[in-house]
Amino acid sequence: MEMNIFQVIWFVLWGVLWAVYFMLDGFDLGAGSLLYILGKDEKDRRAIYQATGPFWDGNEVWLITAGGATFAAFPKAYAVMFSALYSALLLLLFSLIIRGVAIEYRNKHESESWRKKWDFLFFLGSLLPALLLGVAFANIFKGVAIDQNGIFRETLFHLLNPFGLLGGLLFVFCFATHGAIWVAFKSMDPLSERAGNLAKKLWVVTLILVVLFWAYSFVATKIWENYLKAPILFVFPALAVVAYLSVPAFLNKKAYFKAWIGSALTIVAFTAWGLAGLFPNILPSSIDPAYSLTIMNSSSSELTLKIMTIVAVIFVPIVLAYTIWAYKTFSYKITEKDIAY
């Protein structure tokens, strides 16, 4: 079965949507997972909520868009993926719902016990999605046990293999680093300084996890095969390395927004690394490569992809423009007045 240009275009767009989601929602998930570490008192915790408050729901739109694009462009892959990873994705959904409710309800009552309850749910709803997304994508890279009928032949616990758990840890620490930098950028001292110092420490842990993940992927996946066939693809891991090494340099200068941009570019380049290695597969089978779902055997018709391309060309720039406007509008530092109670 031959691929057509629209299948390739939509694979690239699919990857871009995931990369943008990880880049944007990654920092507010990371900030939430650091609530108990950075939130020394009520003022700090309010500042962390304020740092993510104007952005979190808009960021999650990209997750919905990525899921919708999977459904529309690659319906068979969508059906099998959401069946094979059903339990993990359901946990992800519940976590995000609980997190959203916690953000909205946390300040509805002045009781300290009330706030502590929602703080815990906010923390849990931030940590679990990062972990689950990492486990899910590591298993996709590794290959999922789907047969010729697209039926998943294992259980949720089989997804918690060493490579999957390493992917989960990588996402948790990567997002935490990203979130700490954002809090440092948005808040005032002393919280800003503490967040910046924590980001430096988390950066080191994340670097170790990235090296381990890349090394393990040589053994556990076939990601690197595409790179050996087409060395030009090494531009993606190279960009990830350059962007990531820029982060501590900016942190040392307290240029927190530049450090966040470096972290964001790292996430985008790392996502590109994984998807370029995955191509043309969307959901590889660990049982038999012949059972894998690819852009050729799981895509919509060429006419459907053409229509979707026209729609994407019109509306994606509009969404991007709105996103940029929102970030520019709320890019100010959080002051005492903003967190007064």
BADRENFI-448342 format. One record per residue: x, y, z of N, C-alpha, C in turn; residue in one letter; residue number from 0. Coordinates in steps of 0.02 Angstrom, whole numbers, plus 50000, padded with zeros to 5 digits. Layout:
REM residues N
[[X,Y,Z],[X,Y,Z],[X,Y,Z],'a',NUM]
...
//
This chain:
REM residues 341
[[50042,49940,50000],[50000,50000,50000],[50044,50062,50000],'m',0]
[[50034,50105,49950],[50075,50165,49944],[50045,50223,49984],'e',1]
[[50091,50265,50009],[50068,50324,50046],[50059,50382,49998],'m',2]
[[50014,50428,50016],[50006,50489,49977],[50028,50549,50018],'n',3]
[[50035,50605,49984],[50062,50665,50016],[50018,50689,50073],'i',4]
[[49952,50680,50069],[49907,50704,50122],[49914,50662,50186],'f',5]
[[49930,50598,50178],[49943,50556,50236],[50005,50580,50273],'q',6]
[[50056,50599,50235],[50118,50625,50265],[50104,50692,50298],'v',7]
[[50067,50735,50264],[50051,50801,50292],[50015,50793,50359],'i',8]
[[49967,50747,50362],[49929,50740,50424],[49968,50704,50479],'w',9]
[[50015,50663,50460],[50060,50635,50511],[50101,50691,50543],'f',10]
[[50127,50736,50500],[50166,50793,50525],[50122,50838,50569],'v',11]
[[50062,50854,50545],[50017,50897,50584],[49998,50864,50650],'l',12]
[[49987,50799,50648],[49972,50760,50709],[50029,50768,50759],'w',13]
[[50090,50762,50735],[50148,50771,50778],[50155,50841,50805],'g',14]
[[50140,50891,50763],[50144,50961,50784],[50094,50975,50840],'v',15]
[[50034,50948,50834],[49983,50958,50886],[50005,50929,50953],'l',16]
[[50034,50870,50951],[50059,50840,51013],[50117,50880,51042],'w',17]
[[50162,50903,50998],[50219,50942,51021],[50197,51007,51054],'a',18]
[[50149,51041,51024],[50123,51104,51052],[50088,51090,51119],'v',19]
[[50051,51035,51122],[50018,51019,51185],[50069,51007,51241],'y',20]
[[50120,50966,51227],[50171,50952,51278],[50207,51016,51298],'f',21]
[[50220,51060,51250],[50256,51122,51264],[50215,51168,51309],'m',22]
[[50149,51173,51296],[50107,51220,51332],[50079,51191,51397],'l',23]
[[50043,51135,51391],[50014,51107,51452],[50068,51078,51497],'d',24]
[[50127,51065,51469],[50182,51037,51509],[50202,51082,51566],'g',25]
[[50202,51149,51555],[50225,51193,51609],[50174,51199,51664],'f',26]
[[50108,51199,51647],[50060,51206,51703],[50051,51140,51740],'d',27]
[[50059,51083,51705],[50060,51019,51740],[50121,51015,51786],'l',28]
[[50177,51039,51759],[50239,51038,51800],[50234,51083,51860],'g',29]
[[50206,51143,51851],[50199,51190,51907],[50153,51160,51961],'a',30]
[[50099,51128,51939],[50054,51097,51987],[50086,51040,52026],'g',31]
[[50129,51002,51992],[50163,50946,52026],[50214,50971,52077],'s',32]
[[50233,51035,52073],[50281,51064,52120],[50247,51105,52175],'l',33]
[[50181,51099,52180],[50144,51141,52227],[50170,51135,52298],'l',34]
[[50184,51074,52321],[50206,51064,52390],[50280,51080,52400],'y',35]
[[50318,51080,52346],[50389,51096,52352],[50400,51171,52351],'i',36]
[[50366,51206,52305],[50375,51278,52299],[50326,51317,52342],'l',37]
[[50268,51288,52356],[50216,51323,52394],[50227,51319,52469],'g',38]
[[50272,51361,52494],[50290,51359,52565],[50234,51386,52609],'k',39]
[[50194,51432,52583],[50139,51460,52621],[50081,51476,52574],'d',40]
[[50029,51505,52601],[49969,51520,52562],[49985,51569,52505],'e',41]
[[50027,51618,52518],[50045,51667,52468],[50080,51633,52409],'k',42]
[[50126,51588,52422],[50161,51553,52369],[50114,51509,52328],'d',43]
[[50070,51475,52363],[50024,51430,52328],[49976,51470,52283],'r',44]
[[49953,51527,52308],[49910,51569,52267],[49948,51594,52205],'r',45]
[[50012,51610,52213],[50053,51633,52157],[50060,51578,52104],'a',46]
[[50067,51516,52126],[50073,51460,52079],[50008,51451,52040],'i',47]
[[49953,51455,52076],[49888,51451,52042],[49880,51509,51992],'y',48]
[[49900,51569,52013],[49894,51627,51969],[49940,51621,51908],'q',49]
[[49997,51588,51917],[50045,51580,51861],[50017,51537,51805],'a',50]
[[49973,51490,51824],[49945,51444,51774],[49873,51459,51758],'t',51]
[[49840,51499,51800],[49768,51510,51794],[49742,51533,51727],'g',52]
[[49773,51583,51695],[49746,51607,51631],[49759,51561,51572],'p',53]
[[49799,51508,51582],[49824,51469,51526],[49801,51396,51523],'f',54]
[[49788,51366,51581],[49783,51293,51583],[49727,51266,51538],'w',55]
[[49668,51299,51538],[49613,51272,51498],[49625,51281,51424],'d',56]
[[49656,51338,51405],[49674,51347,51335],[49727,51297,51312],'g',57]
[[49774,51281,51358],[49825,51232,51341],[49796,51164,51326],'n',58]
[[49744,51146,51364],[49715,51079,51354],[49674,51074,51290],'e',59]
[[49658,51130,51260],[49625,51129,51195],[49668,51091,51144],'v',60]
[[49734,51099,51151],[49780,51066,51104],[49777,50990,51111],'w',61]
[[49763,50966,51172],[49755,50894,51183],[49692,50869,51147],'l',62]
[[49638,50907,51155],[49575,50890,51121],[49585,50891,51045],'i',63]
[[49622,50942,51021],[49634,50947,50949],[49676,50889,50924],'t',64]
[[49727,50869,50963],[49768,50812,50943],[49727,50748,50940],'a',65]
[[49683,50739,50990],[49639,50680,50989],[49590,50683,50931],'g',66]
[[49563,50743,50918],[49516,50750,50862],[49549,50739,50796],'g',67]
[[49611,50762,50788],[49648,50752,50726],[49662,50678,50715],'a',68]
[[49677,50642,50769],[49688,50570,50764],[49625,50535,50740],'t',69]
[[49568,50555,50769],[49504,50525,50750],[49487,50539,50677],'f',70]
[[49498,50601,50654],[49477,50620,50587],[49526,50595,50533],'a',71]
[[49591,50600,50547],[49640,50582,50496],[49658,50508,50496],'a',72]
[[49660,50478,50556],[49680,50408,50562],[49630,50371,50606],'f',73]
[[49568,50363,50583],[49515,50335,50625],[49529,50265,50652],'p',74]
[[49560,50222,50611],[49574,50155,50634],[49625,50155,50690],'k',75]
[[49677,50197,50682],[49727,50203,50735],[49696,50231,50798],'a',76]
[[49651,50280,50790],[49615,50309,50847],[49576,50256,50885],'y',77]
[[49539,50214,50848],[49497,50163,50879],[49539,50113,50918],'a',78]
[[49593,50090,50887],[49636,50040,50919],[49674,50070,50978],'v',79]
[[49700,50131,50969],[49738,50164,51021],[49695,50176,51083],'m',80]
[[49634,50201,51073],[49591,50216,51130],[49560,50154,51159],'f',81]
[[49567,50098,51125],[49546,50034,51154],[49604,50002,51192],'s',82]
[[49663,49999,51160],[49721,49968,51192],[49744,50007,51254],'a',83]
[[49741,50073,51250],[49763,50115,51306],[49705,50144,51344],'l',84]
[[49648,50109,51342],[49586,50135,51371],[49593,50153,51445],'y',85]
[[49620,50108,51485],[49625,50120,51557],[49670,50180,51572],'s',86]
[[49727,50183,51538],[49774,50238,51549],[49743,50305,51527],'a',87]
[[49708,50305,51470],[49678,50367,51446],[49619,50388,51489],'l',88]
[[49583,50339,51517],[49528,50356,51562],[49555,50387,51626],'l',89]
[[49609,50360,51652],[49641,50390,51711],[49666,50461,51695],'l',90]
[[49693,50469,51635],[49715,50536,51614],[49656,50585,51613],'l',91]
[[49601,50563,51584],[49541,50605,51580],[49516,50624,51650],'l',92]
[[49510,50575,51694],[49487,50589,51762],[49534,50637,51798],'f',93]
[[49599,50628,51788],[49648,50671,51821],[49640,50743,51798],'s',94]
[[49632,50753,51733],[49624,50821,51707],[49559,50853,51730],'l',95]
[[49506,50812,51735],[49442,50838,51760],[49449,50861,51833],'i',96]
[[49479,50818,51874],[49488,50834,51945],[49531,50896,51953],'i',97]
[[49582,50902,51912],[49626,50961,51915],[49589,51025,51898],'r',98]
[[49548,51022,51846],[49510,51081,51827],[49461,51102,51881],'g',99]
[[49428,51054,51912],[49381,51069,51966],[49418,51099,52026],'v',100]
[[49477,51072,52041],[49516,51097,52097],[49535,51171,52086],'a',101]
[[49555,51188,52026],[49573,51258,52011],[49514,51305,52021],'i',102]
[[49455,51282,52000],[49396,51325,52003],[49367,51329,52074],'e',103]
[[49373,51275,52113],[49339,51273,52178],[49384,51290,52237],'y',104]
[[49448,51292,52226],[49495,51300,52281],[49481,51362,52324],'r',105]
[[49465,51417,52293],[49454,51480,52329],[49381,51497,52340],'n',106]
[[49338,51447,52335],[49266,51459,52346],[49249,51461,52420],'k',107]
[[49296,51441,52463],[49283,51439,52535],[49347,51458,52570],'h',108]
[[49342,51493,52626],[49401,51517,52662],[49430,51466,52710],'e',109]
[[49397,51408,52717],[49421,51357,52763],[49489,51329,52741],'s',110]
[[49535,51323,52788],[49601,51296,52772],[49597,51223,52751],'e',111]
[[49554,51184,52784],[49547,51113,52766],[49518,51106,52695],'s',112]
[[49473,51152,52677],[49444,51153,52609],[49500,51163,52558],'w',113]
[[49542,51212,52571],[49597,51227,52524],[49646,51170,52520],'r',114]
[[49661,51139,52576],[49709,51084,52576],[49684,51025,52534],'k',115]
[[49619,51012,52538],[49590,50958,52499],[49598,50971,52425],'k',116]
[[49581,51031,52403],[49586,51048,52332],[49658,51055,52309],'w',117]
[[49702,51076,52354],[49773,51079,52338],[49800,51009,52322],'d',118]
[[49779,50960,52362],[49802,50891,52350],[49777,50865,52283],'f',119]
[[49713,50880,52268],[49685,50857,52204],[49717,50893,52145],'l',120]
[[49734,50957,52155],[49769,50994,52103],[49838,50964,52091],'f',121]
[[49873,50947,52144],[49939,50915,52139],[49933,50848,52104],'f',122]
[[49885,50806,52126],[49876,50740,52097],[49855,50745,52024],'l',123]
[[49810,50792,52009],[49786,50801,51941],[49838,50832,51895],'g',124]
[[49893,50855,51922],[49949,50881,51882],[50003,50828,51873],'s',125]
[[50015,50789,51925],[50068,50738,51922],[50048,50678,51880],'l',126]
[[49987,50653,51890],[49966,50592,51855],[49964,50599,51779],'l',127]
[[49937,50654,51751],[49938,50659,51677],[50008,50657,51647],'p',128]
[[50056,50690,51680],[50125,50688,51655],[50151,50616,51655],'a',129]
[[50139,50581,51709],[50162,50512,51715],[50128,50467,51663],'l',130]
[[50062,50474,51656],[50024,50431,51610],[50041,50445,51537],'l',131]
[[50051,50508,51520],[50070,50525,51451],[50138,50496,51435],'l',132]
[[50184,50500,51482],[50251,50472,51471],[50249,50397,51462],'g',133]
[[50210,50363,51504],[50204,50290,51499],[50172,50271,51432],'v',134]
[[50120,50308,51413],[50083,50292,51351],[50128,50300,51290],'a',135]
[[50163,50357,51285],[50204,50368,51225],[50266,50324,51224],'f',136]
[[50294,50308,51281],[50350,50262,51282],[50329,50193,51256],'a',137]
[[50268,50172,51275],[50243,50108,51251],[50227,50109,51177],'n',138]
[[50203,50167,51153],[50191,50173,51080],[50257,50167,51043],'i',139]
[[50310,50200,51068],[50375,50194,51036],[50400,50122,51038],'f',140]
[[50387,50089,51093],[50410,50020,51103],[50370,49971,51061],'k',141]
[[50306,49985,51053],[50261,49939,51019],[50210,49911,51068],'g',142]
[[50148,49909,51046],[50093,49886,51088],[50069,49818,51063],'v',143]
[[50049,49775,51109],[50030,49706,51091],[49961,49704,51059],'a',144]
[[49957,49726,50995],[49895,49721,50958],[49902,49667,50904],'i',145]
[[49848,49628,50894],[49850,49574,50844],[49826,49599,50777],'d',146]
[[49815,49552,50731],[49795,49571,50663],[49726,49604,50659],'q',147]
[[49686,49595,50712],[49620,49626,50715],[49620,49691,50755],'n',148]
[[49679,49712,50777],[49684,49773,50816],[49663,49765,50888],'g',149]
[[49661,49703,50913],[49641,49689,50982],[49702,49688,51027],'i',150]
[[49698,49724,51082],[49753,49728,51130],[49756,49663,51170],'f',151]
[[49813,49630,51170],[49819,49564,51201],[49853,49564,51269],'r',152]
[[49860,49622,51299],[49890,49626,51366],[49844,49668,51411],'e',153]
[[49869,49686,51469],[49830,49726,51517],[49867,49791,51532],'t',154]
[[49834,49834,51571],[49864,49897,51591],[49931,49887,51625],'l',155]
[[49937,49834,51665],[49998,49823,51703],[50057,49807,51658],'f',156]
[[50043,49779,51598],[50098,49766,51551],[50127,49830,51523],'h',157]
[[50088,49884,51526],[50113,49948,51503],[50164,49977,51553],'l',158]
[[50161,49952,51615],[50207,49977,51666],[50272,49937,51665],'l',159]
[[50299,49929,51606],[50363,49895,51597],[50419,49945,51610],'n',160]
[[50481,49922,51616],[50536,49969,51632],[50542,50028,51584],'p',161]
[[50535,50016,51519],[50541,50071,51471],[50482,50119,51477],'f',162]
[[50422,50092,51488],[50363,50134,51498],[50370,50177,51560],'g',163]
[[50394,50148,51615],[50402,50186,51677],[50457,50239,51670],'l',164]
[[50509,50222,51633],[50562,50272,51621],[50534,50331,51582],'l',165]
[[50491,50316,51532],[50458,50370,51495],[50414,50412,51540],'g',166]
[[50379,50380,51587],[50337,50416,51634],[50378,50463,51678],'g',167]
[[50434,50438,51705],[50477,50479,51747],[50506,50537,51707],'l',168]
[[50525,50523,51645],[50553,50576,51602],[50503,50632,51593],'l',169]
[[50440,50615,51578],[50389,50666,51568],[50377,50705,51633],'f',170]
[[50375,50671,51690],[50363,50704,51754],[50417,50756,51769],'v',171]
[[50480,50736,51761],[50535,50782,51777],[50544,50836,51724],'f',172]
[[50532,50818,51661],[50536,50867,51607],[50484,50922,51617],'c',173]
[[50422,50902,51631],[50368,50950,51643],[50381,50990,51707],'f',174]
[[50408,50957,51758],[50422,50992,51821],[50475,51046,51809],'a',175]
[[50526,51031,51770],[50577,51081,51753],[50546,51139,51716],'t',176]
[[50505,51122,51666],[50470,51171,51625],[50426,51216,51669],'h',177]
[[50391,51184,51716],[50346,51221,51761],[50383,51265,51810],'g',178]
[[50439,51241,51836],[50479,51281,51884],[50505,51344,51850],'a',179]
[[50526,51337,51788],[50551,51395,51751],[50494,51445,51740],'i',180]
[[50435,51420,51725],[50378,51465,51714],[50360,51502,51778],'w',181]
[[50360,51468,51835],[50345,51500,51898],[50398,51552,51914],'v',182]
[[50461,51537,51900],[50515,51585,51910],[50504,51647,51868],'a',183]
[[50481,51638,51807],[50468,51694,51761],[50408,51736,51784],'f',184]
[[50356,51704,51807],[50293,51739,51822],[50291,51769,51892],'k',185]
[[50328,51743,51939],[50322,51764,52009],[50377,51813,52029],'s',186]
[[50368,51841,52088],[50418,51887,52116],[50461,51849,52167],'m',187]
[[50518,51878,52184],[50559,51849,52237],[50522,51853,52303],'d',188]
[[50533,51805,52349],[50583,51752,52347],[50560,51688,52309],'p',189]
[[50495,51684,52292],[50470,51625,52257],[50505,51616,52190],'l',190]
[[50515,51671,52154],[50548,51667,52089],[50618,51638,52094],'s',191]
[[50655,51661,52144],[50723,51636,52152],[50724,51562,52171],'e',192]
[[50678,51542,52216],[50674,51471,52236],[50656,51427,52176],'r',193]
[[50609,51451,52136],[50589,51412,52077],[50646,51407,52027],'a',194]
[[50684,51461,52018],[50741,51459,51973],[50794,51411,51997],'g',195]
[[50808,51410,52062],[50858,51364,52090],[50835,51292,52084],'n',196]
[[50770,51281,52096],[50743,51213,52089],[50747,51190,52017],'l',197]
[[50734,51235,51970],[50737,51217,51899],[50807,51193,51880],'a',198]
[[50858,51223,51908],[50927,51201,51894],[50938,51128,51916],'k',199]
[[50912,51111,51975],[50919,51043,52000],[50879,50993,51959],'k',200]
[[50818,51012,51943],[50775,50968,51903],[50804,50959,51833],'l',201]
[[50836,51011,51807],[50868,51007,51741],[50919,50950,51739],'w',202]
[[50958,50943,51791],[51009,50891,51794],[50977,50822,51794],'v',203]
[[50925,50813,51835],[50890,50748,51839],[50860,50731,51771],'v',204]
[[50828,50781,51740],[50797,50770,51674],[50849,50751,51622],'t',205]
[[50907,50784,51624],[50961,50768,51577],[50982,50694,51583],'l',206]
[[50988,50671,51645],[51007,50601,51656],[50953,50554,51628],'i',207]
[[50890,50572,51640],[50834,50530,51616],[50831,50530,51539],'l',208]
[[50846,50586,51508],[50846,50589,51434],[50900,50543,51406],'v',209]
[[50959,50547,51435],[51015,50504,51412],[50997,50431,51420],'v',210]
[[50968,50413,51478],[50947,50344,51490],[50893,50323,51441],'l',211]
[[50845,50367,51428],[50790,50351,51383],[50815,50341,51312],'f',212]
[[50858,50385,51289],[50885,50377,51222],[50927,50313,51216],'w',213]
[[50967,50299,51268],[51008,50238,51266],[50964,50175,51268],'a',214]
[[50914,50175,51311],[50869,50118,51317],[50828,50108,51253],'y',215]
[[50812,50163,51219],[50772,50158,51158],[50808,50121,51102],'s',216]
[[50875,50120,51105],[50913,50080,51057],[50897,50006,51063],'f',217]
[[50883,49985,51125],[50870,49914,51140],[50796,49898,51136],'v',218]
[[50754,49943,51164],[50683,49927,51172],[50640,49946,51113],'a',219]
[[50664,49989,51068],[50623,50013,51012],[50661,50009,50947],'t',220]
[[50626,50026,50893],[50657,50031,50827],[50660,50104,50804],'k',221]
[[50654,50150,50853],[50653,50221,50838],[50714,50243,50797],'i',222]
[[50773,50218,50816],[50835,50242,50786],[50846,50214,50716],'w',223]
[[50807,50165,50694],[50817,50136,50628],[50807,50188,50573],'e',224]
[[50756,50231,50580],[50745,50283,50530],[50803,50332,50527],'n',225]
[[50836,50342,50584],[50892,50389,50586],[50953,50360,50551],'y',226]
[[50962,50296,50557],[51018,50264,50522],[51006,50262,50447],'l',227]
[[50942,50257,50427],[50926,50258,50356],[50930,50328,50326],'k',228]
[[50911,50378,50366],[50910,50447,50342],[50944,50492,50394],'a',229]
[[51010,50497,50393],[51047,50535,50444],[51026,50608,50452],'p',230]
[[50992,50637,50401],[50969,50705,50407],[50922,50714,50467],'i',231]
[[50890,50659,50487],[50843,50662,50543],[50878,50677,50609],'l',232]
[[50944,50667,50612],[50980,50681,50674],[50977,50755,50692],'f',233]
[[50950,50796,50647],[50941,50867,50663],[50894,50875,50722],'v',234]
[[50846,50830,50731],[50798,50836,50786],[50830,50825,50855],'f',235]
[[50866,50769,50866],[50899,50763,50931],[50953,50816,50941],'p',236]
[[50985,50837,50886],[51036,50890,50892],[51005,50955,50916],'a',237]
[[50947,50973,50888],[50912,51033,50909],[50890,51028,50982],'l',238]
[[50868,50968,51002],[50847,50957,51071],[50905,50968,51119],'a',239]
[[50964,50943,51100],[51024,50951,51143],[51044,51024,51148],'v',240]
[[51047,51059,51091],[51067,51129,51091],[51019,51171,51133],'v',241]
[[50953,51160,51122],[50903,51199,51159],[50907,51184,51234],'a',242]
[[50917,51120,51251],[50918,51102,51322],[50980,51130,51357],'y',243]
[[51037,51130,51322],[51098,51156,51353],[51095,51232,51362],'l',244]
[[51050,51265,51327],[51043,51338,51335],[51006,51356,51400],'s',245]
[[50967,51308,51426],[50924,51323,51483],[50964,51345,51545],'v',246]
[[51014,51306,51568],[51050,51327,51629],[51088,51393,51620],'p',247]
[[51111,51407,51558],[51146,51470,51545],[51098,51529,51557],'a',248]
[[51037,51523,51534],[50987,51576,51545],[50965,51578,51618],'f',249]
[[50959,51520,51650],[50940,51519,51720],[50991,51555,51764],'l',250]
[[51055,51544,51748],[51108,51577,51787],[51105,51653,51780],'n',251]
[[51081,51677,51723],[51074,51749,51712],[51006,51775,51735],'k',252]
[[50964,51730,51761],[50896,51745,51782],[50854,51772,51723],'k',253]
[[50872,51751,51664],[50833,51767,51604],[50782,51711,51596],'a',254]
[[50731,51713,51639],[50686,51655,51646],[50643,51643,51585],'y',255]
[[50621,51695,51551],[50580,51683,51492],[50621,51650,51437],'f',256]
[[50682,51672,51428],[50726,51640,51378],[50740,51568,51397],'k',257]
[[50747,51555,51462],[50757,51486,51485],[50696,51444,51470],'a',258]
[[50637,51475,51478],[50575,51438,51464],[50569,51424,51389],'w',259]
[[50588,51471,51347],[50587,51460,51274],[50635,51403,51257],'i',260]
[[50693,51401,51288],[50740,51346,51276],[50711,51280,51296],'g',261]
[[50677,51278,51353],[50644,51217,51377],[50588,51197,51329],'s',262]
[[50549,51246,51306],[50493,51232,51260],[50519,51203,51194],'a',263]
[[50573,51232,51167],[50602,51207,51104],[50629,51137,51113],'l',264]
[[50655,51123,51173],[50680,51055,51187],[50623,51005,51183],'t',265]
[[50567,51022,51213],[50509,50977,51212],[50485,50965,51141],'i',266]
[[50482,51019,51101],[50460,51012,51031],[50508,50968,50992],'v',267]
[[50573,50981,51000],[50623,50942,50963],[50624,50869,50985],'a',268]
[[50614,50858,51050],[50614,50789,51075],[50553,50751,51049],'f',269]
[[50496,50785,51045],[50436,50754,51017],[50447,50738,50943],'t',270]
[[50479,50785,50908],[50495,50773,50837],[50541,50713,50829],'a',271]
[[50589,50706,50875],[50634,50648,50873],[50594,50583,50876],'w',272]
[[50547,50579,50923],[50509,50517,50932],[50464,50502,50872],'g',273]
[[50430,50553,50846],[50383,50541,50792],[50419,50529,50726],'l',274]
[[50477,50561,50716],[50516,50548,50655],[50541,50476,50655],'a',275]
[[50559,50451,50714],[50580,50381,50719],[50523,50332,50712],'g',276]
[[50463,50355,50730],[50404,50312,50726],[50379,50305,50655],'l',277]
[[50385,50357,50614],[50359,50360,50546],[50380,50298,50505],'f',278]
[[50334,50268,50465],[50265,50289,50452],[50215,50256,50499],'p',279]
[[50239,50225,50552],[50195,50193,50601],[50161,50246,50644],'n',280]
[[50100,50231,50665],[50066,50270,50715],[50060,50228,50779],'i',281]
[[50046,50165,50771],[50041,50119,50827],[50074,50053,50808],'l',282]
[[50139,50046,50822],[50174,49984,50805],[50149,49926,50846],'p',283]
[[50149,49866,50817],[50130,49806,50853],[50192,49771,50878],'s',284]
[[50192,49752,50942],[50249,49715,50969],[50241,49640,50956],'s',285]
[[50183,49619,50932],[50172,49548,50916],[50202,49531,50848],'i',286]
[[50186,49573,50799],[50211,49563,50731],[50208,49630,50695],'d',287]
[[50265,49653,50666],[50265,49717,50630],[50211,49722,50577],'p',288]
[[50190,49665,50550],[50138,49666,50498],[50071,49689,50525],'a',289]
[[50062,49685,50591],[49999,49705,50622],[49999,49779,50641],'y',290]
[[50054,49813,50629],[50060,49884,50649],[50011,49927,50610],'s',291]
[[49988,49981,50642],[49946,50030,50609],[49990,50087,50585],'l',292]
[[49986,50099,50520],[50028,50150,50489],[49985,50205,50459],'t',293]
[[50017,50255,50431],[49979,50309,50399],[49945,50284,50336],'i',294]
[[49969,50228,50310],[49939,50201,50248],[49876,50160,50262],'m',295]
[[49879,50116,50313],[49823,50070,50324],[49773,50094,50375],'n',296]
[[49782,50153,50402],[49735,50177,50454],[49708,50247,50440],'s',297]
[[49724,50275,50383],[49703,50344,50370],[49634,50348,50339],'s',298]
[[49605,50408,50341],[49542,50421,50307],[49556,50424,50231],'s',299]
[[49503,50432,50193],[49510,50436,50120],[49550,50498,50101],'s',300]
[[49577,50498,50041],[49616,50554,50018],[49574,50618,50014],'e',301]
[[49511,50611,49994],[49466,50669,49991],[49456,50699,50060],'l',302]
[[49445,50656,50110],[49437,50680,50178],[49498,50718,50202],'t',303]
[[49557,50691,50187],[49619,50723,50208],[49629,50790,50172],'l',304]
[[49609,50793,50109],[49614,50856,50072],[49570,50910,50104],'k',305]
[[49508,50892,50120],[49462,50940,50151],[49489,50962,50219],'i',306]
[[49514,50914,50258],[49542,50930,50324],[49603,50976,50318],'m',307]
[[49642,50967,50266],[49701,51009,50256],[49680,51081,50244],'t',308]
[[49628,51091,50203],[49603,51158,50189],[49578,51191,50254],'i',309]
[[49540,51152,50293],[49514,51178,50357],[49572,51196,50404],'v',310]
[[49623,51153,50407],[49680,51166,50451],[49718,51228,50431],'a',311]
[[49727,51238,50366],[49763,51296,50341],[49727,51361,50361],'v',312]
[[49662,51358,50364],[49622,51417,50382],[49621,51430,50457],'i',313]
[[49608,51376,50495],[49593,51386,50566],[49652,51379,50614],'f',314]
[[49702,51338,50597],[49759,51330,50642],[49796,51396,50653],'v',315]
[[49808,51436,50600],[49840,51502,50613],[49799,51547,50658],'p',316]
[[49732,51542,50653],[49689,51582,50697],[49698,51562,50770],'i',317]
[[49700,51497,50782],[49709,51472,50850],[49778,51492,50876],'v',318]
[[49828,51486,50834],[49896,51506,50854],[49899,51580,50871],'l',319]
[[49866,51621,50830],[49865,51694,50842],[49832,51709,50909],'a',320]
[[49776,51676,50923],[49742,51687,50986],[49786,51665,51045],'y',321]
[[49819,51607,51037],[49863,51582,51091],[49919,51632,51105],'t',322]
[[49950,51657,51053],[50004,51706,51061],[49978,51769,51095],'i',323]
[[49918,51792,51074],[49888,51851,51105],[49875,51840,51179],'w',324]
[[49849,51781,51197],[49833,51767,51267],[49897,51766,51309],'a',325]
[[49950,51736,51284],[50013,51733,51322],[50044,51803,51329],'y',326]
[[50038,51843,51276],[50065,51911,51279],[50025,51953,51329],'k',327]
[[49960,51945,51329],[49916,51983,51373],[49929,51968,51447],'t',328]
[[49941,51904,51462],[49950,51884,51532],[50023,51869,51549],'f',329]
[[50069,51903,51515],[50140,51889,51526],[50170,51929,51584],'s',330]
[[50128,51969,51617],[50153,52012,51671],[50172,51970,51733],'y',331]
[[50214,52000,51775],[50234,51970,51838],[50176,51972,51888],'k',332]
[[50169,51920,51927],[50117,51917,51978],[50140,51958,52039],'i',333]
[[50100,52006,52060],[50117,52050,52115],[50078,52031,52178],'t',334]
[[50093,52066,52232],[50058,52055,52295],[49983,52068,52286],'e',335]
[[49967,52118,52246],[49897,52136,52234],[49859,52078,52201],'k',336]
[[49892,52043,52155],[49859,51988,52118],[49843,51929,52163],'d',337]
[[49881,51920,52217],[49869,51862,52260],[49841,51882,52328],'i',338]
[[49818,51944,52333],[49789,51968,52396],[49726,51930,52412],'a',339]
[[49713,51919,52476],[49653,51883,52498],[49630,51908,52565],'y',340]
//
